[in-house]
Amino acid sequence: QVRLVESGGGAVQAGGSLRLSCAASGFSFSSYAMGWFRQAPGKEREFVAAFSWYRENTLYADSLQGRFTISRDNSKNTVYLQMNSLKPEDTGVYYCAAAQLLTTDKQADGSAYGYWGQGTQVTVSS
């Protein structure tokens, strides 16, 4: 049974930091690209960051301006999202997702991911 379980969300003030974790189980983690997406209230889900499966290749949404860092630990089947200098517009539900053998050109495409977690809430106050 495939499971993706996010944790680490919470409420912080603008300028603060959070580290999200996503623990994966039930599939061969090392052969899956891992992505983070978010959805703000009343908005469409958007891509945040992705980490490829075959090399240390990362991709970020342009809007992040270098504030977030995605990493993965294949020995722990876990992907992380370090979020610094948080802004109120970063508020939303953050989801991790997994896609088997995903090519880099599709890393930002949510429809390419087959497995999703339940999400963790991030709230940034001004």
C-alpha positions as CSV (number, residue, x, y, z in Angstrom):
1,Q,0.0,0.0,0.0
2,V,1.4,3.3,-1.1
3,R,1.5,6.0,1.5
4,L,2.8,9.6,1.5
5,V,2.6,11.3,4.9
6,E,3.5,14.9,5.2
7,S,4.4,16.6,8.5
8,G,6.0,19.8,9.7
9,G,3.3,22.3,8.8
10,G,2.1,24.9,11.2
11,A,1.6,28.6,11.8
12,V,4.5,31.0,11.7
13,Q,5.1,34.8,11.3
14,A,6.4,36.3,8.1
15,G,10.1,35.8,7.8
16,G,10.1,32.6,9.7
17,S,11.0,29.1,8.6
18,L,9.4,25.7,8.5
19,R,10.7,22.3,7.4
20,L,8.2,19.9,5.8
21,S,8.8,16.2,5.7
22,C,7.1,13.6,3.6
23,A,7.6,9.9,4.6
24,A,7.0,7.5,1.8
25,S,6.2,3.8,1.9
26,G,4.9,1.0,-0.3
27,F,6.9,1.7,-3.4
28,S,10.5,1.9,-4.6
29,F,11.3,5.4,-3.4
30,S,14.6,5.7,-5.2
31,S,13.0,5.3,-8.6
32,Y,10.4,8.0,-8.1
33,A,10.7,11.7,-8.6
34,M,9.3,13.6,-5.6
35,G,7.5,16.9,-5.8
36,W,5.9,19.4,-3.5
37,F,2.8,21.3,-4.5
38,R,0.6,23.8,-2.7
39,Q,-2.9,25.1,-2.8
40,A,-4.0,28.4,-1.3
41,P,-7.6,29.0,-0.4
42,G,-9.6,29.7,-3.5
43,K,-6.7,29.0,-5.8
44,E,-5.5,26.3,-8.1
45,R,-2.9,23.9,-6.9
46,E,0.6,25.0,-8.0
47,F,4.0,23.5,-8.3
48,V,6.6,24.3,-5.6
49,A,9.6,22.1,-6.1
50,A,10.7,18.7,-7.4
51,F,13.7,16.3,-6.9
52,S,14.4,13.9,-9.7
53,W,14.9,10.2,-9.2
54,Y,18.0,9.5,-11.2
55,R,20.4,12.3,-10.2
56,E,20.5,15.3,-7.9
57,N,18.4,17.4,-10.2
58,T,16.0,19.9,-8.6
59,L,13.4,22.2,-10.0
60,Y,11.7,25.1,-8.3
61,A,8.9,27.5,-9.1
62,D,10.2,30.8,-10.2
63,S,8.1,32.7,-7.7
64,L,10.1,31.2,-4.8
65,Q,13.1,33.3,-5.5
66,G,15.5,30.9,-3.8
67,R,13.7,30.8,-0.4
68,F,12.8,27.0,-0.5
69,T,15.1,24.0,-0.7
70,I,14.0,20.5,-1.6
71,S,16.0,17.5,-0.6
72,R,15.6,13.8,-0.2
73,D,17.1,10.9,1.8
74,N,16.6,7.7,-0.1
75,S,17.8,5.7,3.0
76,K,14.8,7.1,4.9
77,N,12.4,7.2,2.0
78,T,11.7,10.8,2.9
79,V,11.6,14.1,1.0
80,Y,12.0,17.4,2.7
81,L,11.1,21.0,1.9
82,Q,13.0,23.7,3.8
83,M,11.1,26.9,3.7
84,N,12.8,30.1,4.7
85,S,11.8,33.8,4.7
86,L,8.2,32.8,4.6
87,K,5.6,35.2,3.3
88,P,1.9,35.4,3.9
89,E,1.4,34.4,0.2
90,D,3.1,31.1,1.0
91,T,0.0,30.1,3.1
92,G,-1.7,27.0,1.9
93,V,-1.9,23.2,2.1
94,Y,1.3,21.6,1.0
95,Y,1.2,18.3,-0.7
96,C,4.0,15.9,-1.6
97,A,3.6,13.7,-4.6
98,A,5.5,10.8,-6.3
99,A,6.0,9.9,-9.9
100,Q,7.8,6.9,-11.2
101,L,10.7,7.4,-13.5
102,L,9.5,11.0,-14.2
103,T,11.4,12.9,-16.9
104,T,12.6,16.3,-15.9
105,D,10.4,18.1,-18.4
106,K,7.3,16.9,-16.5
107,Q,8.5,17.6,-12.9
108,A,6.3,20.7,-12.6
109,D,3.2,19.0,-14.0
110,G,0.9,17.8,-11.2
111,S,-1.0,15.4,-13.5
112,A,2.2,13.4,-14.0
113,Y,2.3,12.4,-10.4
114,G,0.5,9.2,-9.5
115,Y,0.7,9.3,-5.7
116,W,-0.3,12.1,-3.4
117,G,-0.2,12.7,0.4
118,Q,-3.0,14.2,2.4
119,G,-1.3,17.5,2.8
120,T,-0.1,19.7,5.7
121,Q,-1.3,23.2,6.4
122,V,1.1,26.1,6.4
123,T,-0.1,29.4,7.6
124,V,2.1,32.5,7.5
125,S,0.9,35.6,9.3
126,S,2.0,39.2,8.6
